[in-house]
Amino acid sequence: MTLTVYERNPHARKACLEKYGYSCSVCDFNFEKAYGEFGKNFIHAHHLRHLATIGESYTVDPIEDLRPVCPNCHAMLHRTKEGVSVEFLKSLLK
């Protein structure tokens, strides 16, 4: 079995969160609002491009390529092999 590991870039994550904040891009959940200080600054950073399709020389653009999402929405974004878009998942919310 061959695995490809992509290093997560903490600087890209930081730039993404500075731009988009700490609320989920899909459901708008905010951990600090829900849990107070304990939830402050907690959120996942989701790659809009499926990492398996990205070459080794790829450089992440934190504004174009990342979005903050809660863990539940992050799991749903990856529910299929191909993944789904933030916009598609958002359209399913009732």
PyMOL Python script that loads the backbone (N, CA, C, O; Angstrom):
from pymol import cmd

cmd.read_pdbstr("""\
ATOM      1  N   MET A   1       0.844  -1.169   0.000  1.00  0.00           N
ATOM      2  CA  MET A   1       0.000   0.000   0.000  1.00  0.00           C
ATOM      3  C   MET A   1       0.893   1.237   0.000  1.00  0.00           C
ATOM      4  O   MET A   1       1.869   1.309   0.746  1.00  0.00           O
ATOM      5  N   THR A   2       0.552   2.199  -0.836  1.00  0.00           N
ATOM      6  CA  THR A   2       1.291   3.449  -0.910  1.00  0.00           C
ATOM      7  C   THR A   2       0.464   4.548  -0.280  1.00  0.00           C
ATOM      8  O   THR A   2      -0.713   4.712  -0.600  1.00  0.00           O
ATOM      9  N   LEU A   3       1.065   5.284   0.596  1.00  0.00           N
ATOM     10  CA  LEU A   3       0.391   6.415   1.227  1.00  0.00           C
ATOM     11  C   LEU A   3       1.137   7.690   0.888  1.00  0.00           C
ATOM     12  O   LEU A   3       2.366   7.704   0.820  1.00  0.00           O
ATOM     13  N   THR A   4       0.399   8.743   0.680  1.00  0.00           N
ATOM     14  CA  THR A   4       0.999  10.052   0.468  1.00  0.00           C
ATOM     15  C   THR A   4       0.614  10.923   1.645  1.00  0.00           C
ATOM     16  O   THR A   4      -0.567  11.048   1.967  1.00  0.00           O
ATOM     17  N   VAL A   5       1.581  11.516   2.278  1.00  0.00           N
ATOM     18  CA  VAL A   5       1.320  12.354   3.431  1.00  0.00           C
ATOM     19  C   VAL A   5       1.560  13.806   3.040  1.00  0.00           C
ATOM     20  O   VAL A   5       2.620  14.160   2.524  1.00  0.00           O
ATOM     21  N   TYR A   6       0.558  14.636   3.294  1.00  0.00           N
ATOM     22  CA  TYR A   6       0.678  16.067   3.033  1.00  0.00           C
ATOM     23  C   TYR A   6       0.816  16.773   4.363  1.00  0.00           C
ATOM     24  O   TYR A   6      -0.017  16.609   5.254  1.00  0.00           O
ATOM     25  N   GLU A   7       1.850  17.544   4.491  1.00  0.00           N
ATOM     26  CA  GLU A   7       2.071  18.250   5.733  1.00  0.00           C
ATOM     27  C   GLU A   7       1.069  19.385   5.872  1.00  0.00           C
ATOM     28  O   GLU A   7       0.831  20.127   4.920  1.00  0.00           O
ATOM     29  N   ARG A   8       0.498  19.517   7.022  1.00  0.00           N
ATOM     30  CA  ARG A   8      -0.421  20.611   7.307  1.00  0.00           C
ATOM     31  C   ARG A   8       0.409  21.845   7.615  1.00  0.00           C
ATOM     32  O   ARG A   8       1.386  21.785   8.361  1.00  0.00           O
ATOM     33  N   ASN A   9       0.012  22.946   7.041  1.00  0.00           N
ATOM     34  CA  ASN A   9       0.762  24.181   7.190  1.00  0.00           C
ATOM     35  C   ASN A   9       0.072  25.067   8.231  1.00  0.00           C
ATOM     36  O   ASN A   9      -0.994  25.618   7.959  1.00  0.00           O
ATOM     37  N   PRO A  10       0.672  25.210   9.425  1.00  0.00           N
ATOM     38  CA  PRO A  10       0.029  26.021  10.468  1.00  0.00           C
ATOM     39  C   PRO A  10      -0.103  27.492  10.076  1.00  0.00           C
ATOM     40  O   PRO A  10      -1.008  28.180  10.548  1.00  0.00           O
ATOM     41  N   HIS A  11       0.793  27.978   9.216  1.00  0.00           N
ATOM     42  CA  HIS A  11       0.706  29.377   8.779  1.00  0.00           C
ATOM     43  C   HIS A  11      -0.489  29.573   7.846  1.00  0.00           C
ATOM     44  O   HIS A  11      -1.170  30.597   7.904  1.00  0.00           O
ATOM     45  N   ALA A  12      -0.738  28.581   6.985  1.00  0.00           N
ATOM     46  CA  ALA A  12      -1.900  28.654   6.092  1.00  0.00           C
ATOM     47  C   ALA A  12      -3.183  28.591   6.912  1.00  0.00           C
ATOM     48  O   ALA A  12      -4.128  29.337   6.655  1.00  0.00           O
ATOM     49  N   ARG A  13      -3.213  27.710   7.885  1.00  0.00           N
ATOM     50  CA  ARG A  13      -4.388  27.598   8.760  1.00  0.00           C
ATOM     51  C   ARG A  13      -4.656  28.938   9.456  1.00  0.00           C
ATOM     52  O   ARG A  13      -5.793  29.406   9.503  1.00  0.00           O
ATOM     53  N   LYS A  14      -3.612  29.537   9.986  1.00  0.00           N
ATOM     54  CA  LYS A  14      -3.745  30.812  10.695  1.00  0.00           C
ATOM     55  C   LYS A  14      -4.283  31.901   9.760  1.00  0.00           C
ATOM     56  O   LYS A  14      -5.166  32.668  10.143  1.00  0.00           O
ATOM     57  N   ALA A  15      -3.754  31.967   8.544  1.00  0.00           N
ATOM     58  CA  ALA A  15      -4.215  32.971   7.585  1.00  0.00           C
ATOM     59  C   ALA A  15      -5.674  32.733   7.203  1.00  0.00           C
ATOM     60  O   ALA A  15      -6.445  33.682   7.065  1.00  0.00           O
ATOM     61  N   CYS A  16      -6.050  31.473   7.034  1.00  0.00           N
ATOM     62  CA  CYS A  16      -7.444  31.130   6.733  1.00  0.00           C
ATOM     63  C   CYS A  16      -8.362  31.625   7.842  1.00  0.00           C
ATOM     64  O   CYS A  16      -9.384  32.256   7.573  1.00  0.00           O
ATOM     65  N   LEU A  17      -7.998  31.340   9.085  1.00  0.00           N
ATOM     66  CA  LEU A  17      -8.848  31.713  10.211  1.00  0.00           C
ATOM     67  C   LEU A  17      -8.866  33.214  10.447  1.00  0.00           C
ATOM     68  O   LEU A  17      -9.872  33.754  10.907  1.00  0.00           O
ATOM     69  N   GLU A  18      -7.772  33.894  10.140  1.00  0.00           N
ATOM     70  CA  GLU A  18      -7.766  35.357  10.237  1.00  0.00           C
ATOM     71  C   GLU A  18      -8.746  35.957   9.231  1.00  0.00           C
ATOM     72  O   GLU A  18      -9.401  36.959   9.517  1.00  0.00           O
ATOM     73  N   LYS A  19      -8.844  35.342   8.056  1.00  0.00           N
ATOM     74  CA  LYS A  19      -9.742  35.827   7.004  1.00  0.00           C
ATOM     75  C   LYS A  19     -11.199  35.448   7.276  1.00  0.00           C
ATOM     76  O   LYS A  19     -12.084  36.299   7.187  1.00  0.00           O
ATOM     77  N   TYR A  20     -11.456  34.173   7.609  1.00  0.00           N
ATOM     78  CA  TYR A  20     -12.823  33.655   7.687  1.00  0.00           C
ATOM     79  C   TYR A  20     -13.373  33.514   9.104  1.00  0.00           C
ATOM     80  O   TYR A  20     -14.578  33.331   9.278  1.00  0.00           O
ATOM     81  N   GLY A  21     -12.521  33.594  10.110  1.00  0.00           N
ATOM     82  CA  GLY A  21     -12.985  33.482  11.485  1.00  0.00           C
ATOM     83  C   GLY A  21     -13.137  32.045  11.935  1.00  0.00           C
ATOM     84  O   GLY A  21     -12.710  31.119  11.244  1.00  0.00           O
ATOM     85  N   TYR A  22     -13.752  31.858  13.103  1.00  0.00           N
ATOM     86  CA  TYR A  22     -13.833  30.552  13.758  1.00  0.00           C
ATOM     87  C   TYR A  22     -15.221  29.938  13.731  1.00  0.00           C
ATOM     88  O   TYR A  22     -15.498  29.006  14.486  1.00  0.00           O
ATOM     89  N   SER A  23     -16.094  30.443  12.878  1.00  0.00           N
ATOM     90  CA  SER A  23     -17.413  29.837  12.704  1.00  0.00           C
ATOM     91  C   SER A  23     -17.376  28.917  11.494  1.00  0.00           C
ATOM     92  O   SER A  23     -16.686  29.196  10.514  1.00  0.00           O
ATOM     93  N   CYS A  24     -18.115  27.830  11.567  1.00  0.00           N
ATOM     94  CA  CYS A  24     -18.154  26.845  10.488  1.00  0.00           C
ATOM     95  C   CYS A  24     -18.711  27.473   9.211  1.00  0.00           C
ATOM     96  O   CYS A  24     -19.749  28.135   9.237  1.00  0.00           O
ATOM     97  N   SER A  25     -18.021  27.263   8.108  1.00  0.00           N
ATOM     98  CA  SER A  25     -18.452  27.793   6.807  1.00  0.00           C
ATOM     99  C   SER A  25     -19.706  27.113   6.287  1.00  0.00           C
ATOM    100  O   SER A  25     -20.354  27.623   5.373  1.00  0.00           O
ATOM    101  N   VAL A  26     -20.054  25.972   6.857  1.00  0.00           N
ATOM    102  CA  VAL A  26     -21.249  25.250   6.421  1.00  0.00           C
ATOM    103  C   VAL A  26     -22.439  25.587   7.325  1.00  0.00           C
ATOM    104  O   VAL A  26     -23.449  26.104   6.847  1.00  0.00           O
ATOM    105  N   CYS A  27     -22.330  25.301   8.619  1.00  0.00           N
ATOM    106  CA  CYS A  27     -23.480  25.427   9.531  1.00  0.00           C
ATOM    107  C   CYS A  27     -23.413  26.643  10.451  1.00  0.00           C
ATOM    108  O   CYS A  27     -24.357  26.910  11.195  1.00  0.00           O
ATOM    109  N   ASP A  28     -22.309  27.376  10.406  1.00  0.00           N
ATOM    110  CA  ASP A  28     -22.111  28.591  11.200  1.00  0.00           C
ATOM    111  C   ASP A  28     -21.909  28.321  12.695  1.00  0.00           C
ATOM    112  O   ASP A  28     -21.964  29.249  13.503  1.00  0.00           O
ATOM    113  N   PHE A  29     -21.676  27.052  13.070  1.00  0.00           N
ATOM    114  CA  PHE A  29     -21.440  26.743  14.481  1.00  0.00           C
ATOM    115  C   PHE A  29     -20.138  27.389  14.937  1.00  0.00           C
ATOM    116  O   PHE A  29     -19.143  27.378  14.212  1.00  0.00           O
ATOM    117  N   ASN A  30     -20.149  27.945  16.133  1.00  0.00           N
ATOM    118  CA  ASN A  30     -18.962  28.572  16.709  1.00  0.00           C
ATOM    119  C   ASN A  30     -18.743  27.980  18.103  1.00  0.00           C
ATOM    120  O   ASN A  30     -19.594  28.111  18.982  1.00  0.00           O
ATOM    121  N   PHE A  31     -17.602  27.332  18.294  1.00  0.00           N
ATOM    122  CA  PHE A  31     -17.328  26.652  19.557  1.00  0.00           C
ATOM    123  C   PHE A  31     -17.241  27.604  20.732  1.00  0.00           C
ATOM    124  O   PHE A  31     -17.674  27.255  21.831  1.00  0.00           O
ATOM    125  N   GLU A  32     -16.699  28.788  20.537  1.00  0.00           N
ATOM    126  CA  GLU A  32     -16.605  29.742  21.644  1.00  0.00           C
ATOM    127  C   GLU A  32     -18.000  30.212  22.073  1.00  0.00           C
ATOM    128  O   GLU A  32     -18.262  30.356  23.267  1.00  0.00           O
ATOM    129  N   LYS A  33     -18.884  30.447  21.117  1.00  0.00           N
ATOM    130  CA  LYS A  33     -20.245  30.862  21.465  1.00  0.00           C
ATOM    131  C   LYS A  33     -20.974  29.759  22.218  1.00  0.00           C
ATOM    132  O   LYS A  33     -21.770  30.035  23.115  1.00  0.00           O
ATOM    133  N   ALA A  34     -20.704  28.510  21.853  1.00  0.00           N
ATOM    134  CA  ALA A  34     -21.393  27.381  22.480  1.00  0.00           C
ATOM    135  C   ALA A  34     -20.770  26.986  23.814  1.00  0.00           C
ATOM    136  O   ALA A  34     -21.489  26.654  24.756  1.00  0.00           O
ATOM    137  N   TYR A  35     -19.437  27.017  23.905  1.00  0.00           N
ATOM    138  CA  TYR A  35     -18.735  26.488  25.073  1.00  0.00           C
ATOM    139  C   TYR A  35     -17.953  27.536  25.864  1.00  0.00           C
ATOM    140  O   TYR A  35     -17.284  27.204  26.842  1.00  0.00           O
ATOM    141  N   GLY A  36     -18.035  28.778  25.450  1.00  0.00           N
ATOM    142  CA  GLY A  36     -17.297  29.820  26.148  1.00  0.00           C
ATOM    143  C   GLY A  36     -15.796  29.707  25.898  1.00  0.00           C
ATOM    144  O   GLY A  36     -15.364  29.232  24.847  1.00  0.00           O
ATOM    145  N   GLU A  37     -15.028  30.139  26.850  1.00  0.00           N
ATOM    146  CA  GLU A  37     -13.571  30.169  26.738  1.00  0.00           C
ATOM    147  C   GLU A  37     -12.989  28.803  26.362  1.00  0.00           C
ATOM    148  O   GLU A  37     -11.989  28.729  25.647  1.00  0.00           O
ATOM    149  N   PHE A  38     -13.615  27.721  26.842  1.00  0.00           N
ATOM    150  CA  PHE A  38     -13.131  26.366  26.562  1.00  0.00           C
ATOM    151  C   PHE A  38     -13.131  26.064  25.061  1.00  0.00           C
ATOM    152  O   PHE A  38     -12.270  25.328  24.579  1.00  0.00           O
ATOM    153  N   GLY A  39     -14.084  26.622  24.327  1.00  0.00           N
ATOM    154  CA  GLY A  39     -14.179  26.376  22.888  1.00  0.00           C
ATOM    155  C   GLY A  39     -13.485  27.399  22.017  1.00  0.00           C
ATOM    156  O   GLY A  39     -13.497  27.285  20.792  1.00  0.00           O
ATOM    157  N   LYS A  40     -12.879  28.401  22.639  1.00  0.00           N
ATOM    158  CA  LYS A  40     -12.244  29.484  21.891  1.00  0.00           C
ATOM    159  C   LYS A  40     -11.162  28.953  20.950  1.00  0.00           C
ATOM    160  O   LYS A  40     -10.322  28.144  21.341  1.00  0.00           O
ATOM    161  N   ASN A  41     -11.201  29.423  19.710  1.00  0.00           N
ATOM    162  CA  ASN A  41     -10.205  29.118  18.671  1.00  0.00           C
ATOM    163  C   ASN A  41     -10.186  27.655  18.245  1.00  0.00           C
ATOM    164  O   ASN A  41      -9.192  27.194  17.684  1.00  0.00           O
ATOM    165  N   PHE A  42     -11.274  26.908  18.502  1.00  0.00           N
ATOM    166  CA  PHE A  42     -11.326  25.527  18.039  1.00  0.00           C
ATOM    167  C   PHE A  42     -12.156  25.446  16.771  1.00  0.00           C
ATOM    168  O   PHE A  42     -13.313  25.866  16.761  1.00  0.00           O
ATOM    169  N   ILE A  43     -11.582  24.913  15.703  1.00  0.00           N
ATOM    170  CA  ILE A  43     -12.265  24.704  14.421  1.00  0.00           C
ATOM    171  C   ILE A  43     -11.306  23.909  13.537  1.00  0.00           C
ATOM    172  O   ILE A  43     -10.091  23.991  13.715  1.00  0.00           O
ATOM    173  N   HIS A  44     -11.835  23.151  12.600  1.00  0.00           N
ATOM    174  CA  HIS A  44     -10.992  22.470  11.613  1.00  0.00           C
ATOM    175  C   HIS A  44     -10.778  23.389  10.424  1.00  0.00           C
ATOM    176  O   HIS A  44     -11.584  24.286  10.174  1.00  0.00           O
ATOM    177  N   ALA A  45      -9.693  23.169   9.691  1.00  0.00           N
ATOM    178  CA  ALA A  45      -9.454  23.867   8.424  1.00  0.00           C
ATOM    179  C   ALA A  45      -9.585  22.828   7.314  1.00  0.00           C
ATOM    180  O   ALA A  45      -8.821  21.864   7.266  1.00  0.00           O
ATOM    181  N   HIS A  46     -10.547  23.028   6.432  1.00  0.00           N
ATOM    182  CA  HIS A  46     -10.847  22.074   5.354  1.00  0.00           C
ATOM    183  C   HIS A  46     -10.206  22.520   4.055  1.00  0.00           C
ATOM    184  O   HIS A  46     -10.318  23.684   3.670  1.00  0.00           O
ATOM    185  N   HIS A  47      -9.525  21.589   3.368  1.00  0.00           N
ATOM    186  CA  HIS A  47      -8.974  21.849   2.036  1.00  0.00           C
ATOM    187  C   HIS A  47     -10.092  21.718   1.014  1.00  0.00           C
ATOM    188  O   HIS A  47     -10.729  20.668   0.926  1.00  0.00           O
ATOM    189  N   LEU A  48     -10.339  22.761   0.246  1.00  0.00           N
ATOM    190  CA  LEU A  48     -11.395  22.729  -0.757  1.00  0.00           C
ATOM    191  C   LEU A  48     -11.041  21.785  -1.904  1.00  0.00           C
ATOM    192  O   LEU A  48     -11.927  21.178  -2.505  1.00  0.00           O
ATOM    193  N   ARG A  49      -9.759  21.661  -2.208  1.00  0.00           N
ATOM    194  CA  ARG A  49      -9.299  20.702  -3.216  1.00  0.00           C
ATOM    195  C   ARG A  49      -8.944  19.413  -2.501  1.00  0.00           C
ATOM    196  O   ARG A  49      -8.212  19.425  -1.511  1.00  0.00           O
ATOM    197  N   HIS A  50      -9.459  18.307  -3.001  1.00  0.00           N
ATOM    198  CA  HIS A  50      -9.206  17.002  -2.412  1.00  0.00           C
ATOM    199  C   HIS A  50      -7.695  16.752  -2.398  1.00  0.00           C
ATOM    200  O   HIS A  50      -7.059  16.802  -3.451  1.00  0.00           O
ATOM    201  N   LEU A  51      -7.119  16.488  -1.243  1.00  0.00           N
ATOM    202  CA  LEU A  51      -5.664  16.345  -1.111  1.00  0.00           C
ATOM    203  C   LEU A  51      -5.095  15.242  -1.989  1.00  0.00           C
ATOM    204  O   LEU A  51      -3.944  15.334  -2.417  1.00  0.00           O
ATOM    205  N   ALA A  52      -5.862  14.218  -2.261  1.00  0.00           N
ATOM    206  CA  ALA A  52      -5.367  13.120  -3.091  1.00  0.00           C
ATOM    207  C   ALA A  52      -5.103  13.571  -4.530  1.00  0.00           C
ATOM    208  O   ALA A  52      -4.362  12.908  -5.257  1.00  0.00           O
ATOM    209  N   THR A  53      -5.701  14.692  -4.947  1.00  0.00           N
ATOM    210  CA  THR A  53      -5.522  15.180  -6.322  1.00  0.00           C
ATOM    211  C   THR A  53      -4.409  16.215  -6.424  1.00  0.00           C
ATOM    212  O   THR A  53      -4.114  16.707  -7.513  1.00  0.00           O
ATOM    213  N   ILE A  54      -3.804  16.540  -5.314  1.00  0.00           N
ATOM    214  CA  ILE A  54      -2.792  17.601  -5.285  1.00  0.00           C
ATOM    215  C   ILE A  54      -1.402  16.995  -5.399  1.00  0.00           C
ATOM    216  O   ILE A  54      -1.088  16.012  -4.728  1.00  0.00           O
ATOM    217  N   GLY A  55      -0.586  17.574  -6.234  1.00  0.00           N
ATOM    218  CA  GLY A  55       0.789  17.112  -6.399  1.00  0.00           C
ATOM    219  C   GLY A  55       1.670  17.556  -5.253  1.00  0.00           C
ATOM    220  O   GLY A  55       1.288  18.402  -4.445  1.00  0.00           O
ATOM    221  N   GLU A  56       2.845  16.979  -5.194  1.00  0.00           N
ATOM    222  CA  GLU A  56       3.774  17.287  -4.097  1.00  0.00           C
ATOM    223  C   GLU A  56       4.242  18.733  -4.106  1.00  0.00           C
ATOM    224  O   GLU A  56       4.589  19.273  -3.055  1.00  0.00           O
ATOM    225  N   SER A  57       4.258  19.372  -5.275  1.00  0.00           N
ATOM    226  CA  SER A  57       4.767  20.743  -5.352  1.00  0.00           C
ATOM    227  C   SER A  57       3.679  21.785  -5.087  1.00  0.00           C
ATOM    228  O   SER A  57       3.923  22.983  -5.235  1.00  0.00           O
ATOM    229  N   TYR A  58       2.521  21.354  -4.711  1.00  0.00           N
ATOM    230  CA  TYR A  58       1.393  22.250  -4.464  1.00  0.00           C
ATOM    231  C   TYR A  58       1.633  23.136  -3.254  1.00  0.00           C
ATOM    232  O   TYR A  58       2.069  22.657  -2.208  1.00  0.00           O
ATOM    233  N   THR A  59       1.353  24.416  -3.388  1.00  0.00           N
ATOM    234  CA  THR A  59       1.438  25.364  -2.285  1.00  0.00           C
ATOM    235  C   THR A  59       0.028  25.833  -1.951  1.00  0.00           C
ATOM    236  O   THR A  59      -0.691  26.330  -2.818  1.00  0.00           O
ATOM    237  N   VAL A  60      -0.354  25.677  -0.718  1.00  0.00           N
ATOM    238  CA  VAL A  60      -1.705  26.042  -0.285  1.00  0.00           C
ATOM    239  C   VAL A  60      -1.858  27.554  -0.252  1.00  0.00           C
ATOM    240  O   VAL A  60      -1.029  28.262   0.320  1.00  0.00           O
ATOM    241  N   ASP A  61      -2.923  28.039  -0.869  1.00  0.00           N
ATOM    242  CA  ASP A  61      -3.326  29.438  -0.747  1.00  0.00           C
ATOM    243  C   ASP A  61      -4.423  29.441   0.314  1.00  0.00           C
ATOM    244  O   ASP A  61      -5.531  28.972   0.050  1.00  0.00           O
ATOM    245  N   PRO A  62      -4.138  29.957   1.506  1.00  0.00           N
ATOM    246  CA  PRO A  62      -5.085  29.831   2.612  1.00  0.00           C
ATOM    247  C   PRO A  62      -6.437  30.497   2.372  1.00  0.00           C
ATOM    248  O   PRO A  62      -7.439  30.085   2.956  1.00  0.00           O
ATOM    249  N   ILE A  63      -6.477  31.509   1.530  1.00  0.00           N
ATOM    250  CA  ILE A  63      -7.725  32.215   1.271  1.00  0.00           C
ATOM    251  C   ILE A  63      -8.546  31.480   0.211  1.00  0.00           C
ATOM    252  O   ILE A  63      -9.769  31.392   0.325  1.00  0.00           O
ATOM    253  N   GLU A  64      -7.892  30.961  -0.801  1.00  0.00           N
ATOM    254  CA  GLU A  64      -8.581  30.269  -1.894  1.00  0.00           C
ATOM    255  C   GLU A  64      -8.824  28.786  -1.608  1.00  0.00           C
ATOM    256  O   GLU A  64      -9.799  28.220  -2.101  1.00  0.00           O
ATOM    257  N   ASP A  65      -7.954  28.147  -0.818  1.00  0.00           N
ATOM    258  CA  ASP A  65      -7.967  26.686  -0.683  1.00  0.00           C
ATOM    259  C   ASP A  65      -8.495  26.145   0.636  1.00  0.00           C
ATOM    260  O   ASP A  65      -8.764  24.947   0.735  1.00  0.00           O
ATOM    261  N   LEU A  66      -8.651  26.976   1.643  1.00  0.00           N
ATOM    262  CA  LEU A  66      -9.069  26.489   2.961  1.00  0.00           C
ATOM    263  C   LEU A  66     -10.329  27.201   3.441  1.00  0.00           C
ATOM    264  O   LEU A  66     -10.572  28.362   3.112  1.00  0.00           O
ATOM    265  N   ARG A  67     -11.125  26.474   4.230  1.00  0.00           N
ATOM    266  CA  ARG A  67     -12.279  27.067   4.894  1.00  0.00           C
ATOM    267  C   ARG A  67     -12.403  26.466   6.287  1.00  0.00           C
ATOM    268  O   ARG A  67     -12.132  25.280   6.477  1.00  0.00           O
ATOM    269  N   PRO A  68     -12.813  27.275   7.269  1.00  0.00           N
ATOM    270  CA  PRO A  68     -13.052  26.721   8.606  1.00  0.00           C
ATOM    271  C   PRO A  68     -14.355  25.936   8.620  1.00  0.00           C
ATOM    272  O   PRO A  68     -15.378  26.404   8.118  1.00  0.00           O
ATOM    273  N   VAL A  69     -14.312  24.745   9.194  1.00  0.00           N
ATOM    274  CA  VAL A  69     -15.516  23.919   9.328  1.00  0.00           C
ATOM    275  C   VAL A  69     -15.484  23.197  10.666  1.00  0.00           C
ATOM    276  O   VAL A  69     -14.415  22.859  11.175  1.00  0.00           O
ATOM    277  N   CYS A  70     -16.666  22.963  11.232  1.00  0.00           N
ATOM    278  CA  CYS A  70     -16.742  22.200  12.476  1.00  0.00           C
ATOM    279  C   CYS A  70     -16.440  20.728  12.165  1.00  0.00           C
ATOM    280  O   CYS A  70     -16.556  20.315  11.011  1.00  0.00           O
ATOM    281  N   PRO A  71     -16.060  19.941  13.155  1.00  0.00           N
ATOM    282  CA  PRO A  71     -15.750  18.526  12.907  1.00  0.00           C
ATOM    283  C   PRO A  71     -16.892  17.741  12.274  1.00  0.00           C
ATOM    284  O   PRO A  71     -16.644  16.879  11.431  1.00  0.00           O
ATOM    285  N   ASN A  72     -18.137  18.017  12.657  1.00  0.00           N
ATOM    286  CA  ASN A  72     -19.267  17.301  12.057  1.00  0.00           C
ATOM    287  C   ASN A  72     -19.379  17.600  10.566  1.00  0.00           C
ATOM    288  O   ASN A  72     -19.506  16.681   9.758  1.00  0.00           O
ATOM    289  N   CYS A  73     -19.334  18.861  10.202  1.00  0.00           N
ATOM    290  CA  CYS A  73     -19.413  19.218   8.789  1.00  0.00           C
ATOM    291  C   CYS A  73     -18.188  18.724   8.034  1.00  0.00           C
ATOM    292  O   CYS A  73     -18.297  18.325   6.874  1.00  0.00           O
ATOM    293  N   HIS A  74     -17.035  18.744   8.671  1.00  0.00           N
ATOM    294  CA  HIS A  74     -15.819  18.252   8.028  1.00  0.00           C
ATOM    295  C   HIS A  74     -15.987  16.773   7.667  1.00  0.00           C
ATOM    296  O   HIS A  74     -15.626  16.354   6.567  1.00  0.00           O
ATOM    297  N   ALA A  75     -16.530  15.993   8.587  1.00  0.00           N
ATOM    298  CA  ALA A  75     -16.776  14.575   8.317  1.00  0.00           C
ATOM    299  C   ALA A  75     -17.766  14.413   7.161  1.00  0.00           C
ATOM    300  O   ALA A  75     -17.579  13.550   6.303  1.00  0.00           O
ATOM    301  N   MET A  76     -18.802  15.226   7.134  1.00  0.00           N
ATOM    302  CA  MET A  76     -19.799  15.131   6.065  1.00  0.00           C
ATOM    303  C   MET A  76     -19.215  15.544   4.713  1.00  0.00           C
ATOM    304  O   MET A  76     -19.584  14.979   3.684  1.00  0.00           O
ATOM    305  N   LEU A  77     -18.315  16.516   4.706  1.00  0.00           N
ATOM    306  CA  LEU A  77     -17.655  16.927   3.462  1.00  0.00           C
ATOM    307  C   LEU A  77     -16.856  15.782   2.853  1.00  0.00           C
ATOM    308  O   LEU A  77     -16.684  15.711   1.636  1.00  0.00           O
ATOM    309  N   HIS A  78     -16.368  14.888   3.709  1.00  0.00           N
ATOM    310  CA  HIS A  78     -15.553  13.750   3.260  1.00  0.00           C
ATOM    311  C   HIS A  78     -16.342  12.432   3.268  1.00  0.00           C
ATOM    312  O   HIS A  78     -15.747  11.355   3.226  1.00  0.00           O
ATOM    313  N   ARG A  79     -17.640  12.511   3.319  1.00  0.00           N
ATOM    314  CA  ARG A  79     -18.469  11.310   3.425  1.00  0.00           C
ATOM    315  C   ARG A  79     -18.405  10.423   2.182  1.00  0.00           C
ATOM    316  O   ARG A  79     -18.572   9.207   2.278  1.00  0.00           O
ATOM    317  N   THR A  80     -18.166  11.023   1.028  1.00  0.00           N
ATOM    318  CA  THR A  80     -18.001  10.245  -0.200  1.00  0.00           C
ATOM    319  C   THR A  80     -16.527  10.228  -0.577  1.00  0.00           C
ATOM    320  O   THR A  80     -15.745  11.055  -0.108  1.00  0.00           O
ATOM    321  N   LYS A  81     -16.163   9.287  -1.420  1.00  0.00           N
ATOM    322  CA  LYS A  81     -14.759   9.170  -1.847  1.00  0.00           C
ATOM    323  C   LYS A  81     -14.269  10.463  -2.503  1.00  0.00           C
ATOM    324  O   LYS A  81     -13.140  10.894  -2.272  1.00  0.00           O
ATOM    325  N   GLU A  82     -15.124  11.075  -3.317  1.00  0.00           N
ATOM    326  CA  GLU A  82     -14.752  12.306  -4.021  1.00  0.00           C
ATOM    327  C   GLU A  82     -14.895  13.540  -3.140  1.00  0.00           C
ATOM    328  O   GLU A  82     -14.313  14.585  -3.431  1.00  0.00           O
ATOM    329  N   GLY A  83     -15.662  13.424  -2.075  1.00  0.00           N
ATOM    330  CA  GLY A  83     -15.962  14.576  -1.232  1.00  0.00           C
ATOM    331  C   GLY A  83     -17.032  15.437  -1.881  1.00  0.00           C
ATOM    332  O   GLY A  83     -17.329  15.288  -3.067  1.00  0.00           O
ATOM    333  N   VAL A  84     -17.601  16.330  -1.104  1.00  0.00           N
ATOM    334  CA  VAL A  84     -18.603  17.265  -1.627  1.00  0.00           C
ATOM    335  C   VAL A  84     -18.149  18.686  -1.299  1.00  0.00           C
ATOM    336  O   VAL A  84     -17.284  18.892  -0.448  1.00  0.00           O
ATOM    337  N   SER A  85     -18.733  19.643  -1.972  1.00  0.00           N
ATOM    338  CA  SER A  85     -18.350  21.039  -1.760  1.00  0.00           C
ATOM    339  C   SER A  85     -19.041  21.616  -0.528  1.00  0.00           C
ATOM    340  O   SER A  85     -20.069  21.116  -0.073  1.00  0.00           O
ATOM    341  N   VAL A  86     -18.454  22.664  -0.013  1.00  0.00           N
ATOM    342  CA  VAL A  86     -19.053  23.402   1.105  1.00  0.00           C
ATOM    343  C   VAL A  86     -20.436  23.895   0.694  1.00  0.00           C
ATOM    344  O   VAL A  86     -21.383  23.814   1.476  1.00  0.00           O
ATOM    345  N   GLU A  87     -20.554  24.401  -0.518  1.00  0.00           N
ATOM    346  CA  GLU A  87     -21.827  24.935  -0.998  1.00  0.00           C
ATOM    347  C   GLU A  87     -22.898  23.846  -1.067  1.00  0.00           C
ATOM    348  O   GLU A  87     -24.041  24.071  -0.672  1.00  0.00           O
ATOM    349  N   PHE A  88     -22.521  22.651  -1.576  1.00  0.00           N
ATOM    350  CA  PHE A  88     -23.465  21.552  -1.662  1.00  0.00           C
ATOM    351  C   PHE A  88     -23.951  21.157  -0.267  1.00  0.00           C
ATOM    352  O   PHE A  88     -25.152  21.018  -0.037  1.00  0.00           O
ATOM    353  N   LEU A  89     -23.009  20.978   0.659  1.00  0.00           N
ATOM    354  CA  LEU A  89     -23.385  20.568   2.003  1.00  0.00           C
ATOM    355  C   LEU A  89     -24.277  21.614   2.669  1.00  0.00           C
ATOM    356  O   LEU A  89     -25.242  21.286   3.359  1.00  0.00           O
ATOM    357  N   LYS A  90     -23.932  22.865   2.445  1.00  0.00           N
ATOM    358  CA  LYS A  90     -24.736  23.967   3.011  1.00  0.00           C
ATOM    359  C   LYS A  90     -26.165  23.914   2.476  1.00  0.00           C
ATOM    360  O   LYS A  90     -27.113  24.215   3.202  1.00  0.00           O
ATOM    361  N   SER A  91     -26.322  23.532   1.207  1.00  0.00           N
ATOM    362  CA  SER A  91     -27.650  23.484   0.593  1.00  0.00           C
ATOM    363  C   SER A  91     -28.517  22.366   1.190  1.00  0.00           C
ATOM    364  O   SER A  91     -29.740  22.399   1.052  1.00  0.00           O
ATOM    365  N   LEU A  92     -27.903  21.386   1.845  1.00  0.00           N
ATOM    366  CA  LEU A  92     -28.643  20.287   2.445  1.00  0.00           C
ATOM    367  C   LEU A  92     -29.165  20.596   3.843  1.00  0.00           C
ATOM    368  O   LEU A  92     -30.037  19.892   4.351  1.00  0.00           O
ATOM    369  N   LEU A  93     -28.640  21.635   4.459  1.00  0.00           N
ATOM    370  CA  LEU A  93     -29.072  21.976   5.815  1.00  0.00           C
ATOM    371  C   LEU A  93     -30.530  22.373   5.828  1.00  0.00           C
ATOM    372  O   LEU A  93     -31.002  23.109   4.961  1.00  0.00           O
ATOM    373  N   LYS A  94     -31.226  21.879   6.815  1.00  0.00           N
ATOM    374  CA  LYS A  94     -32.664  22.165   6.942  1.00  0.00           C
ATOM    375  C   LYS A  94     -32.878  23.190   8.030  1.00  0.00           C
ATOM    376  O   LYS A  94     -34.016  23.573   8.301  1.00  0.00           O
TER     377      LYS A  94
END
""", "prot")
cmd.dss("prot")
cmd.show_as("cartoon", "prot")
cmd.util.cbc("prot")
cmd.orient("prot")
